[in-house]
Amino acid sequence: MKKTYHLCLSGGEEILFRGEADYNRGFNSFALALYKTGSTGLAESFQSNHCHMIVQTDDPDGLIYAMRQSYSKYFNRKYERSGRLGEKRHFTMEIAGLHHHLAAMTYVMRNALHHGLVPIPYAYPHCSANAIFRKEMGKRPEDRLLDRKSFYRFIGRKAECPSHYRMNENGLFLRESVLDIAQVENMYVTPRAFNYYMSRKSGEEWEREQEKDNVTKEPVNIEAIEAGIKGQTLATMLIYESGRNDYRKISDIDLCTDIDRKIVPEYGKASVYHLSRTEKQQIGEALYRQHRIGEAQIRRCLALF
């Protein structure tokens, strides 16, 4: 029997998604893993070094294995890298009860907000927030779609996907064709309620609501969702939740894009993984002078472990 789980795959100190195409391929790998394991996706969010997923499945480990295997092959081939991608163990938390579901889905779709990437959840493109109540929230126009024979340029020729999956011209499966949007909308009931949850402050009220579910599960909160993710304190995430951050600072995806497209070719290397440690340190010093960013961001974007 299927149960609902929050799953999280972390790259630890390493970037998992270096560019727009990587984010798209990561979600596509998740979509294919859902189909392969007979699972249902409810909500997700992909960050540069980790991804969160709320799924209904009877095989959570198999789902993560299928997703990781597919994406790792793509990533290692693209960046001429070898070995396992991501930390050895993924995080799994079972979810039971309506209010537990609402809290888990909300925290996942607001994940970019808690990491200081955007001032509101809807501003982040690599999550399912904009797929919920899409029409009612005025989120049009529709994406331009690819014909099915063009899918395999973005997922591999051996990949199997169901007939209802649709893909846009950027090679990304449409979230509304992959996830069970109707089930999610039924849990939030109305667009106004969904919008309230997306902007609601964290606090004890969330946990008191979850007590109504009368289940033995621990309450879902930021700490539970972010368990095992490095780099952010609870206090910092709560500050970001209020929208107090400098959003002009360079993001991981923009920094990695500059490194991969501009800096690495200047060194005559195939990818960041071919740079020597000395070269990475030289680049890191230049990036710090240019952007005044933290050491942790420089190290992960340069794969400097």
Secondary structure, DSSP 8 states (H G I E B T S, - for coil): --EEEEEEEE-TTS-S--SHHHHHHHHHHHHHHHHHHT-EEEEEEE-SSEEEEEEEES-HHHHHHHHHHHHHHHHHHHHT--S--S-SS-EEEEE-SHHHHHHHHHHHHTHHHHTTS-SSGGG-SSBSGGGTTTTTTT--S---B--GGGTHHHH-TT----TT--BBTTS-B-HHHHS-HHHHHHHH-SHHHHHHHHH---SHHHHHHHHTT--SS----HHHHTTT--S--HHHHHHHHTT-S-TTS--HHHHHHHIIIIIHHHTT-SSGGGS-HHHHHHHHHHHHHHH---HHHHHHHTT--
